[in-house]
Amino acid sequence: MWYDQKSFHKITSRLLPSSVVTTMGDDKDSSGSFSEEQKAKPIPPRPSLVSPELKAMIRIRTKYQALKRRRLDSATGLFASGRPSTGPDPGSLTAPGRSSMGTGTPTAPEIFNSNGKEPPHSRRRRKRSRVLFPNNCCKVVPSDKDRSRAKPFFVLFGIIVSLQVYNAIENLDDHVAPYDLEGLEKTLRREVFGQQGAIEELMEHLQGYLSTYAHSQPLALALHGPSGVGKSHLGRLLVRHFRSVLGEDLVVQYFTLHHCPLQGDVGQCARKLSLWVEEVVEHAEAQEKIPVFVLDEVELMSAPLLDVLQGLLQPNQTNEHLNVIYVLLSSLGQEEITRHILQNVSGTTQAAGALLRHTLAEHHPLWAEVGLDIVSLMLLEKSHVMECLLEEMTQEGFYPDHGHIERLAEELSYFTTMGHQYSQNGCKQVVTRVNLL
């Protein structure tokens, strides 16, 4: 746009100082134009009306608006075509810093520093949990033939395993229930004195063996202890209980001196024992039950009888010979048990049994068998002897006077160690003392 001289002077008078305007007017000649000298004279630079701070702010704002517009265009291209945009469209008519009209895409505010770059932490983007497919194709769903059959197989396998575990638990109760082990434990705790540790170990073995009918070898329990601690009494209680739940023909009580006297034929006794076991085992197999053999006075058995027992305990036998319980009562190793108890007042039956195994193995290889479990019976204290006296006096019909019982207990012999009194003969002399009343 062209201005005349009057208008130009009016505009410059507003924008420039009056001294500058006057000088410009005076430099002109009478014809209203500049002379050659005046044209050659350098014109001083015009002072700027915008401060440097304002220029810096304008540059920052312009750069911010351009970056913001570029981000908006990139987001618009990503949602529209599924591909990230490489930059702003040069032909776009949208002003910098403004979103495109008609897109309707809301954007969250972004944070920039003075250099126009995002903070380092904002560049970390979480991985997408889904797969984006291009627009020019579609997802291919696998057909029934292509689908894996592993999932139904594992579901079926889990159901089968659960049913097997459930049936096994139910069968445990079904196998143990006919033997009434709870009643047996109550009877032993009530009528056997001073052998609580041995009773617990004995019931643990019986509970584990009778809970199933499939075994790899028979159960063999060797109960050892000094004279008078209750081995024979414990054997009689076991025979009485199992005969009540299994029957007379499936429970055998074998006394060495009675069934095989010292003057008898040892070989014939061994053959009779082997045939007896064979007959009972076959009868028990027909009834699907586990027979029980209680063999007392094992310390008096000869080598042929011990050889027969060792052969019966082997694992490589027929199934009916594997489902058998053998209880061996013996006083072998009583010196070692007595010495161990007197030296270790707080010793356990497991520790005494482990100590006995090496000593008994020297007597016969039967006690070296892996399947043979040794349970040691401990010495009886004075309080246990008094319980035996009370029980015997009650059965004989005597009045259970505590003072009289204590006087009878004082007449017996004891080992004294670390404040404990252990009976030297256990309850063996109790019956004799009561009969003298």
Secondary structure, 3 states (H helix, E strand, C coil): CCCCHHHHHHHHHHHCCHHHHHHHHHCECCCCCECHHHHHCCCCCCCCCCCHHHHHHHHHHHHHHHHHHHHHHHHHHHHHHCCCCCCCCCCCCCCCCCCCCCCCCCCCCCCCCCCCCCCHHHHCCCCCCCCCCCCCCCCCCCCCCCCCCHHHHHHHHHHHHHHHHHHHHHHHHHHHHHHCHHHHHHHHHHHCCCCHHHHHHHHHHHHHHHCCCCCCCCEEEEEECCCCCCHHHHHHHHHHHHHHHHCHHHEEEEEHHHHCCCCCCHHHHHHHHHHHHHHHHHHHHHHCCCCEEEEECHHHCCHHHHHHHHHHCCCCCCHHHHCCEEEEEECCCHHHHHHHHHHCCCCCHHHHHHHHHHHHHHHCHHHHCCCEEEEECCCCEHHHHHHHHHHHHHHHCCCCCHHHHHHHHHCCCEEEECCEEEECCCCCCHHHHHHCC
